[in-house]
Amino acid sequence: MKQKIVQKPLFWQVVILIAMSGVFLLPQILGQGMILGSDVVFHFNRFYETSQQIKEGNFQYFLSIYGFQQSARIVNALYGPFFAYFQGLLVLLSPSWFSYQLLANGLLYLLAGFSMFGLLKKLRVNGWLSVGMSILFMATYSVQYWIERQGFSAWGAAVLPLCLIPLIALGEHKRLRPFAVGVSVAVLFQIHVFSSILLVLLYVPFFLRAFFVGTSGEEKRQLVLRLAGAIGIFLLLTANIWLGMLDLYTSNTLIAPFVNRNMQNNTITGTSSYWWTTPYLLPILCALFFCGAIRVWPRLSGGFKLMTAAAAVFFVLSSNAIPWQWLGSLDNGVINLLQFPFRFFVPATILILVGLCLLVPYYRGKPLANPRWFVLVLVLSVGQILIQNTVKMQDWHSDEAAVSLRNHTYLSAESEAQLKEAYFSKDKSLALALYQRSTPDYLPLYQETKKNKYNLYGEEIIEKNDTVAKTVENGKLTLRWQGDQEAWKALPIINYRYTELTLNQQPLTEKDVSLSAIGAVSVQQQAGENVLVVDYDAPWFFDGALWLTIISWLALLIGFISWKTRQLYRRRKVVQALLKESE
């Protein structure tokens, strides 16, 4: 066995990463329970929406016609639409929400592990050390954020190491690869917009160093041209998102996602300290990295020094060393976009883990560089995650409720057992109906109001959702109800500028519709049966932008396969030529 491992190390390294992804899932597989975090309702509704669109063949890019109470609100178009369809496919392939959670969590572990492994291999780190550090990365809260709380930035964090590979050429050879950079930023932008912003922030210092330090005028010109090429590739691959955002934000006043007025609490030194104590030994590793780098600072390359400085900056930004309480009070749009300072700890974590691997050659032969210490750290860290998730499974099966009720949640289950069973049911809409939350993100705001927008959504959409029957016909949301008399009828749907409403086969104009502060619709019903059809008429340029994006990604995939095929063909030719020479 040992001989096989020595002969095929890469194969066994891959096997170990796959196996460890399964090991992390064991508590949930054996415990047969769900992990329901603070964002589970929001994201499960997003992915149920796309899964049903795929299943029924009713594609509606903008409006929610299956999820979010079938309210015709816009969410996915502003939040990783293509990746939402990928997640929807996973939901469709899964017989229940429990199965989906296992499948999604397993894929996240694999993605995070192989992403870090790929980056470390490109940096020429020892293969077995790369495997160990990749497993440790899976155990950090950057990845566990999705497992424990369904925080979507974990998917961005999982891909981030892979997207840092273009920095190697930029740091070592001052060469910017437009294709690699453009695709890397585009991939993250399609998954999680804020993660792509973090990636760009990581690219900036390396680009500035390449541009200003020891480069000629011609080299600077080439860097600028290559940067322009990368931006062009990015724009092609993300046209559906930025054009969609541009249109929606210019034609509507949208309610921003949660604005955090207590940002000082959500730092790694505040109430979110679990970010750097998952695993518990991570603070020690952080200290070892920074102290170890400072000790050999004169011997480090310029690129390594810059990486260390970047890690330090992101580390500080994620802590209360920054006056987040004061910054949060400024009501600044850019700061509000951040929401939680602990998000800066994601790139810091990745850079610190990578940096530890790169420091090993400087301390070879030293006691702390002994592989046994790292194996011990790895075993304890993996063990911590397994114990934590085992405790969560015990909580699931205890007498306590399946979910902890938070503000603005609606629980309509008759018993705890009914809600728990719903997550194992083939009818995935059942759990979404029993456990709802009134999140007003991206709703249109038609008039200023002092009323709580979470409460408004609950009162006008969730609580009134059973007053009409909702179906999807020919890709359009259809509402039916019986009117006792001619009168204004408040309906549980949302109207945007380009929403089209047809009542009893008559198109409605602005004069025919009354809108609440958050865009909930009221129309004049007739006595007897009423039928309202809801559709969305996107601007003329959007369909072209959507197809341009799809074609660009298909061309990218075909080009990559073609390039890999030619590469393999050339290698085979070289091997055949060498064999002939040896004969």
C-alpha positions, 0 to 999 in steps of 0.5 A: 500500500505504501508503495502505491501511495509513493508511486501515485501521490496525486491520485491518493491526495485527491482520494483523501480530499474526497474522503474527508469531504465525506467525513465532514458530512458523517454527523449529519448522515448518521444523525439524520437531522437538518442544520437550519441557520439564520439564512436558510429560509431566504436561500431555500426560497431562492433555490426552490424558485429555480428548481421549479422553473427548471422542472416545469419549464416556466423560465422567469428570470426576474420574478419569483413565481414559485418561491417567496410566497409566489409574490412576484418579487425580484431576488435571484436576478440581483443575487447570483442568478446563474449560480441560483439555477445551478443550486436549483438543479441540485434541489431538483435532483434531491428527493428532499431538503435534507438530501439537498443539504447533504449534497450542497454541503458535500459539494461545498467541501469538495470545492473548497478543498480542491480550490485551496489544493489547486492554489497550493500546487501552483505555488509548488507547495509539497503535495501532502502539506497542500492536502492537509492545509486544504482540509484545514481550510474546510474546517474554517468558518469561511466554509463552515458559515454555509454549513452552520448558518447558510451564509452564502459568502461561504460559496465565494470563499470556497472558490476564492483560492482558485481565483488567486492563481492569476496573482502568481504570474502577476507577483513573480513575473509581473505578467497579467493574464487577461483571460485568467483574471477576467474569468476569475472575477466573473466566476465570483461575481456570478456566485457572490458579488461581495466576494468578487469585490474582495478578490479585486481588492486582493488584485489591486496591490499586486497590480500596483507593485507590478506597474510601479516597481522596476517596469519600463514604459512598454511593460506598463503599457502592456499591463494596462492593455492586458487589464483592459482585456481582463475587464472586457472579458469580465463584462462579457461574462457578467452582462446579465448581472450588471445590466440587470442591476443597472436597469433595476436600480435606475428604474426603481428605488429598491430597499437595500439588504439589511443595514447593520447599525451595530457593525462593531458587534460583527467582528472577529473581536466582537460577538462574531469571534467564532470566525477566528476560533473555528477551529480553536487553534486558528488564532495560534496559527495566525500568530505563528504566521505573522511572527514567523514572517516578521522573523525572516522578513529580510529573506522574503520575496517582494511578493511574499511581503506584499501577501503578508501585508495584505493578510494583516490589512484584512485581519485588522479590517475584520476586527474592532481595531477599526472604529466600526461603530462610528463608520456604521453611523455615517449611513454611507452606501459603500459601508452599508454594502459591507454589512458585517466586518467579519467578511474581511476575515475570509481573504485573511484566512486564505492568505494566512493558510497559504503563507504558513505553507510558504514559510515552511522552507524557511523553518525546515529542521526547526521543532515547530516545522515538524509535520507531527505538529501539523497532523495534531492541529489537523486532527483536533480541528477536524474533530472539533467540527465533527463534535460541533455538528454532532451536537447540532444533530442531538439538538435536532432530535431533542424536545426543543423546536426544530428552529429558533424563532427570530424576529419577523418569522412565521411558523405555521406548523401544528407541532415541532414534529410536523416541521421536522418531517417537512424537511424530509418530505418530497414536497419541498414547498411544504417546509417553505410554507410552514416556516417563513420569514419576511425579508424585504431585500430588493423590494421597491420603495414607492413612498417613505414610511416609518413603518418597519419594512419587515413587518409590512412584507409580513402583513401585506404578503405573507399574512394575505397569501391565502386570500387568493389561489396562485398558479403558474401558467405559460410561464406567468404567475396567475392569481384567482379569487372570488369577489363579493362585489366591485371594490378595491382588493389588496393582493399579495404580489409586488409590482416593479416598474416593468411588471405587467398586470392583466386583470380579467384579460384587460391590461392595467395601467398605473391609474388602475393600480394602487401600490403600498409603500413596498409595492404591494398591489391593489386592484378593483375587482369585479363581483364573481371570479377574478383572474390577474396575470403577472408578467415582467417586460424587461427592457429591449437590451436585456434579452440580448445581454442575457444571450450574450452572457450565455454564449460567452460562457459556452464559448469559454467552455468549448475553448477550454475543452479544445485547449485541453484536448490540444494540450493532451494531444501534444503531450502524447506526441512527445511521449511517442517520440521519446519512446521511438528514440529509446527503441 
